[in-house]
Amino acid sequence: MAAWSYTPFQRLAARDLYSLLATRAFTENGLYLNLGYWKSARNIDEACAAMAMLVAEAAKMRPDDDVVDVGFGFADQDMLWMERFSPRHITGLNITPMQVRLAQQRVKRRGMAERITLIEGSATAMPLPDACCDIVTAVECAFHFHTREDFLAEAFRVLRPGGRLVLADVIRAAPEADRLRRRIQDFTWSQFSQKFSVPTANADQRVPYATKLHAAGFEMVDVAAIGEHVFPGWHRALSEDRALFARLPLAGRLPYQFLLNIDAHTVYGAFDYVLATARKPRQDG
Ligand SMILES: C[S@@+](CC[C@H](N)C(=O)[O-])C[C@H]1O[C@@H](n2cnc3c(N)ncnc32)[C@H](O)[C@@H]1O
């Protein structure tokens, strides 16, 4: 962990990164690994669940839906959705074997194994047949995929006509006018992409991101910026909630201790956090 944190240019594939992080998750009561949606959340547990709810509500998840959820972490989001929306079935795909194994046990303990199937696999090569689901979701993970464009093609393939795609995703912010701030943005993005396994091809800003969704065949594309309800809340929580701070890996606490002295706008100025929704056209061709 220290080698990964402090060695310049040290890269890890997403699977190795999450294997290294093991069960060091953000929430106290679950094992969520997203930054949280803080519009009305009071703590990290509420914020992470709120992010999952935001995605499910944007997907208009209903009891007759078959859902494919990629990058499910430890499946907290899938268990929450099953409890709240009771979709017919959720198939989860995750590239990190230890997360899949632990998530399978958790789902079984909750008595949901019949309705939630969790498999090891990549979002960019889904081991699933064509037109097998009504919804594809990706909560805070598509920036890792090699590449996001390949994932969009796969999502389009596995969705039935009329199916919905929803992503909570991290992309590049538009460059700031001020030169120094632009340099900070470039530095922050390069650190993020190096340390968190983000391919260069995924450094999209909002308009090219929407263009890629259209190019994959989707319609009713909407890419909404929600960063104001993500980054400041996460930044504030890290400085106020010492238990959350202590759950960060030891080697990550030192850089964060420094970053907490800087305002959220500067620390996260390189990023746009988006909620992207799109639909596969009802009629093929
Ligand atoms: C930041 S975590 C988010 C986990 C979860 N969605 C949550 O909100 O708690 C990113 C997740 O994406 C998964 N992941 C990364 N690359 C992947 C890929 N190519 N296919 C499937 N899952 C992937 C990781 O294993 C990890 O579970």
The ligand as a MOL file (V3000), in Angstrom:
LIG
                    3D

  0  0  0     0  0            999 V3000
M  V30 BEGIN CTAB
M  V30 COUNTS 27 29 0 0 0
M  V30 BEGIN ATOM
M  V30 1 C -14.9910 2.8370 -6.6010 0
M  V30 2 S -15.5020 1.1510 -6.5570 0 CHG=1
M  V30 3 C -17.2750 1.3730 -6.5100 0
M  V30 4 C -17.9640 0.1840 -5.9010 0
M  V30 5 C -19.4650 0.3230 -5.7330 0
M  V30 6 N -20.1200 0.6390 -6.9800 0
M  V30 7 C -19.8270 1.3320 -4.6760 0
M  V30 8 O -20.3910 2.3740 -5.0180 0
M  V30 9 O -19.5640 1.0640 -3.5020 0 CHG=-1
M  V30 10 C -15.1880 0.6050 -8.2160 0
M  V30 11 C -15.5910 -0.8390 -8.5140 0
M  V30 12 O -15.4300 -1.1140 -9.9040 0
M  V30 13 C -14.9230 -2.4190 -10.0620 0
M  V30 14 N -14.3140 -2.5010 -11.4040 0
M  V30 15 C -13.2210 -1.8390 -11.8610 0
M  V30 16 N -12.9760 -2.1630 -13.1440 0
M  V30 17 C -13.9400 -3.0380 -13.5210 0
M  V30 18 C -14.2590 -3.7180 -14.7440 0
M  V30 19 N -13.5290 -3.5720 -15.8480 0
M  V30 20 N -15.3510 -4.5040 -14.7640 0
M  V30 21 C -16.1170 -4.6840 -13.6650 0
M  V30 22 N -15.8640 -4.0720 -12.4780 0
M  V30 23 C -14.7970 -3.2610 -12.4120 0
M  V30 24 C -13.9720 -2.5820 -8.8920 0
M  V30 25 O -13.6660 -3.9270 -8.6320 0
M  V30 26 C -14.8050 -1.9180 -7.7890 0
M  V30 27 O -15.6880 -2.8560 -7.2390 0
M  V30 END ATOM
M  V30 BEGIN BOND
M  V30 1 1 1 2
M  V30 2 1 2 3
M  V30 3 1 2 10
M  V30 4 1 3 4
M  V30 5 1 4 5
M  V30 6 1 5 6
M  V30 7 1 5 7
M  V30 8 2 7 8
M  V30 9 1 7 9
M  V30 10 1 10 11
M  V30 11 1 11 12
M  V30 12 1 11 26
M  V30 13 1 12 13
M  V30 14 1 13 14
M  V30 15 1 13 24
M  V30 16 1 14 15
M  V30 17 1 14 23
M  V30 18 2 15 16
M  V30 19 1 16 17
M  V30 20 1 17 18
M  V30 21 2 17 23
M  V30 22 1 18 19
M  V30 23 2 18 20
M  V30 24 1 20 21
M  V30 25 2 21 22
M  V30 26 1 22 23
M  V30 27 1 24 25
M  V30 28 1 24 26
M  V30 29 1 26 27
M  V30 END BOND
M  V30 END CTAB
M  END
